């Protein structure tokens, strides 16, 4: 079943193994890079046409604020 934008965002937050429920988005501008090349994933190469780096902050177990990033790679859809 396809996800809408809100469901996709919630899925990403829910699956983040490093952040608790008090995650805040974003802390600085989202970075975009195009024409990256290939990433190795699950034992094989995947051509990544575009990637975005989304900053977020959260409090760790010691209640310290931590800044981290979600990296999303868009696999190329054309012939390559």
Helices and strands as residue ranges (DSSP letters): H 5-15, E 24-25, E 31-41, E 44-59, E 65-75
